[in-house]
């Protein structure tokens, strides 16, 4: 099993840490802010209050032995950069870092960050793709890897059976529920007829949801 280190337990880092824990992954979490660390005491055993730019501290806490480190220090650019440098110096195999701006991201790439992510920009792109597919589509991030899709069936999509609707796309999404009128059905047969105004709830990995949003029909 891989070990993940999450450095920075703000909004984004907190979601990443909780998502990894929910998926049964082994994690080490750290933040310089004591109050943020306290919020994770009940869910994470390997938890530290420390200066993530300190190479010695990274080694003493075992963070340097992690397979993958996620740096979620977006606002303090200097701390973000120094943390990545410290992780690389201490021998962490793969470093993923959150960037708050394009310039921040370019600097992170220059100093050897293996993958730079832009959460707000990426979320905006997913929203635009969703709106292009259907203006009444909503996506909820359940964990780091899982998404819930809420889709309002439009007049251009109905009537169609659930099976035919799902067969239109390459995405492997599971049906959670279907709302027809005021009634929610949580055991939806594949032969169910989708009508205009119905609400369909689907669940799947982030990758499969991206495929669904691309709207690519099966070949």
RAWOBEL-V185465 format. One record per residue. N is the residue number from 1. SS is DSSP state (helix for helix, strand for strand, loop for the rest). Layout:
# RAWOBEL-V185465
N_SS, N_SS
This chain:
# RAWOBEL-V185465
1_loop, 2_loop, 3_strand, 4_strand, 5_strand, 6_strand, 7_strand, 8_loop, 9_loop, 10_loop, 11_helix, 12_helix, 13_helix, 14_helix, 15_helix, 16_helix, 17_helix, 18_helix, 19_helix, 20_helix, 21_helix, 22_helix, 23_loop, 24_loop, 25_loop, 26_strand, 27_strand, 28_strand, 29_strand, 30_strand, 31_strand, 32_loop, 33_loop, 34_helix, 35_helix, 36_helix, 37_helix, 38_helix, 39_loop, 40_loop, 41_loop, 42_loop, 43_loop, 44_loop, 45_loop, 46_loop, 47_strand, 48_strand, 49_strand, 50_loop, 51_loop, 52_loop, 53_loop, 54_loop, 55_helix, 56_helix, 57_helix, 58_helix, 59_helix, 60_helix, 61_loop, 62_loop, 63_helix, 64_helix, 65_helix, 66_loop, 67_loop, 68_strand, 69_strand, 70_strand, 71_strand, 72_loop, 73_loop, 74_loop, 75_loop, 76_loop, 77_helix, 78_helix, 79_helix, 80_helix, 81_helix, 82_helix, 83_helix, 84_helix, 85_helix, 86_helix, 87_helix, 88_helix, 89_helix, 90_helix, 91_loop, 92_loop, 93_loop, 94_strand, 95_strand, 96_strand, 97_strand, 98_strand, 99_loop, 100_loop, 101_loop, 102_helix, 103_helix, 104_helix, 105_helix, 106_helix, 107_helix, 108_helix, 109_helix, 110_helix, 111_loop, 112_loop, 113_loop, 114_loop, 115_strand, 116_strand, 117_strand, 118_loop, 119_helix, 120_helix, 121_helix, 122_helix, 123_helix, 124_helix, 125_helix, 126_helix, 127_helix, 128_helix, 129_helix, 130_helix, 131_helix, 132_helix, 133_helix, 134_loop, 135_loop, 136_loop, 137_strand, 138_strand, 139_strand, 140_strand, 141_strand, 142_loop, 143_loop, 144_loop, 145_loop, 146_strand, 147_strand, 148_strand, 149_strand, 150_strand, 151_strand, 152_strand, 153_loop, 154_loop, 155_loop, 156_loop, 157_loop, 158_loop, 159_loop, 160_strand, 161_strand, 162_helix, 163_helix, 164_helix, 165_helix, 166_helix, 167_helix, 168_loop, 169_strand, 170_loop, 171_loop, 172_loop, 173_loop, 174_strand, 175_strand, 176_strand, 177_strand, 178_strand, 179_strand, 180_strand, 181_loop, 182_loop, 183_strand, 184_strand, 185_strand, 186_loop, 187_loop, 188_loop, 189_loop, 190_loop, 191_loop, 192_loop, 193_strand, 194_strand, 195_loop, 196_loop, 197_loop, 198_loop, 199_strand, 200_strand, 201_strand, 202_strand, 203_strand, 204_strand, 205_strand, 206_helix, 207_helix, 208_helix, 209_helix, 210_helix, 211_helix, 212_helix, 213_helix, 214_helix, 215_loop, 216_loop, 217_strand, 218_loop, 219_loop
